[in-house]
Amino acid sequence: MRVRRNSTQMNARNSTVSSWRIPLSDINYGPEEEAAVLRVLRSKWLSMGSEVQAFEKEFAEMVGCKHAFAITNATAGLHLALKVLGVGPGDEVIQPAMNFVAAANMTVAVGATPVFADIVALDEPTIDPAAIERCITPRTKAVIVMHYGGYLCRMGDISAICRGRGIAIIEDACHAVGARYTDDAGRSPSGRMAGDLGDVSAFSFFANKNLVTGEGGMIATNRDDLAKTIKLLRSHGMTTLTWDRHEGHANSYDVVMNGLNYRLDELHAALGRVQLQKLDRNNSRRLKLTREYWNNLKDLRGWVLPFSAARQQGAGHLMCLVAPDASTKTSVVDGLRSVGVQTSMHYPTITSFEVFKSQARMVPLSDAFSNRSFTLPMFPTLQVDDVKFIAECIGKATH
Ligand SMILES: *Cc1c(COP(=O)(O)O)cnc(C)c1O
């Protein structure tokens, strides 16, 4: 009934897959992405070539970070991050209980133990520095932070806690591609970006993220020692790549570590480069829509709008809200579904999953957030009228 998109926009999800009137997320692809993929197909060089190299360089520049390596996905990036930091059996890795499960799974994959910390508050569902401090033991080797929804963790406090104790910081920056860091007073003196604030960071380019290639990701670091090992581990521990040999830089190779294969291919890298060009514009649009949501929802009594009072800008990855209680959430989500508005929830508390029950700790805020929060449609081609419509529906379902 409302025309929401211009017809030049390729829109696979909406035209073929989704029957939602307003889906949760949507991809902002156009003729540029099609041209980029065609360029690679016609070149007949499909993996780890000039597109990957250019994507890595351009991405590192955007983050302001010395090294960036294109990888198959962010889960691989978290695995690599833990491995290059030497995290293994007997080590503990403090991380948020409110996160996607990848970081916790990768912690177990390297033989270490995840220690789940609570969030700051319902309106700031990122890991609480004070909770990190309480979780530290002599076995603590690393802290994983996750910039929930694209809004940065309290990195000033977290760095101060970790630095003196020799604890490494891994950023799960999957939500925060292109988010600018502001200190706890709201200043952005250094102009630093998410992914440039710890020892090593992982980004995801999965289909519902801010920069989309389908599958795909990036691992970034300023540390030369880590970069060298990441490069080896990403490709079988081999000292040269097929590309180097193709280019005539090398004839042979040695294997100096038991590596993995987490390489990205040229098609995904080419898509990533186009999406990187659009990132700033797309993120600004997301933030504009987010403010529109906040404006339209701010008078709901008993509801919490995470990050709406925050000083920082963020990347506007998720539009999240917290209902007064779980039953109100259920009735509002049902109401939205009945008019074709898709919602989701990010996330069930990790300690609620079967495989992590034995690591359960008291994380009351994460549990409350998990029970009462849900996420609304958020993507760059969403329209302001859609936001108003959704806010109206929420208002009606609440009364
Ligand atoms: C998407 C996501 C991941 C996993 O990314 P993949 O690229 O799918 O492996 C990990 N952590 C967070 C917070 C995410 O949102």
The ligand as an SDF file (V2000), in Angstrom:
LIG
                    3D

 15 15  0  0  0  0  0  0  0  0999 V2000
   26.8940  -11.7420   13.0850 C   0  0  0  0  0  0  0  0  0  0  0  0
   27.6490  -11.8020   14.3410 C   0  0  0  0  0  0  0  0  0  0  0  0
   28.6700  -12.7410   14.5560 C   0  0  0  0  0  0  0  0  0  0  0  0
   29.0030  -13.8200   13.5640 C   0  0  0  0  0  0  0  0  0  0  0  0
   29.3760  -13.3190   12.3280 O   0  0  0  0  0  0  0  0  0  0  0  0
   29.5670  -14.3410   11.1020 P   0  0  0  0  0  0  0  0  0  0  0  0
   30.2040  -13.4890   10.0660 O   0  0  0  0  0  0  0  0  0  0  0  0
   28.1980  -14.7960   10.7030 O   0  0  0  0  0  0  0  0  0  0  0  0
   30.4270  -15.4400   11.5600 O   0  0  0  0  0  0  0  0  0  0  0  0
   29.3710  -12.6920   15.7440 C   0  0  0  0  0  0  0  0  0  0  0  0
   29.0730  -11.7840   16.6970 N   0  0  0  0  0  0  0  0  0  0  0  0
   28.0990  -10.8730   16.5310 C   0  0  0  0  0  0  0  0  0  0  0  0
   27.8390   -9.8720   17.6000 C   0  0  0  0  0  0  0  0  0  0  0  0
   27.3400  -10.8660   15.3680 C   0  0  0  0  0  0  0  0  0  0  0  0
   26.3520   -9.9790   15.2180 O   0  0  0  0  0  0  0  0  0  0  0  0
  1  2  1  0
  2  3  1  0
  2 14  2  0
  3  4  1  0
  3 10  2  0
  4  5  1  0
  5  6  1  0
  6  7  2  0
  6  8  1  0
  6  9  1  0
 10 11  1  0
 11 12  2  0
 12 13  1  0
 12 14  1  0
 14 15  1  0
M  END
$$$$
